[in-house]
Amino acid sequence: MIITKTDISEVLIIDPSCYGDHRGWFMETYNHKLFVEAGITCNFVQDNHSYSAQKGTLRGLHFQNNPMAQSKLVRCTKGVILDVAVDIRVNSPTYKKWVSVELSADNKRQLFIPRGFAHGFITLTDDVEVQYKVDNLYSKEHDRGIIYNDSDINVDWGSVNPILSEKDSNSPNLSECDYNFMFEE
């Protein structure tokens, strides 16, 4: 397993080792010891699985406010996505900055997104499945979203006309959103 920092050092790319032969392949997607050595100390408590039928489906940008904030470990198990993490921790040196990573069933890559980040993805193929672990349970009361095309963040989704849910198309800009993350060194 190779764990690599992105341009935002707290957001990590995880490339699992994959071993294959004539029967297929095997890989370890989570190893507590290796994750702790890389600084990922959260305790995952819930697994989520989404399916998107059409290329161009955009989900996000989502997060949960404190005290129900969530870290996520995201992987694409069918198809291809562009996965995005946006730093929304006030006073962070990377505040409003974002990173994107292509995750696919073929590259088996994962993205670790810590608390204090908004998360979203766009499907780059039809028939996409995304699975992710979170370190806090879902809380409707703390669930929040930011509009995908907020000009203060300016994520390059590579798509001009994404397929959105009603909830995502009505999300506010970050400047109008009630979020409660502060950067701590």
Order of alpha helices (4+ residues) and beta strands (2+ residues): beta-beta-beta-beta-alpha-beta-beta-beta-beta-beta-beta-beta-beta-beta-alpha
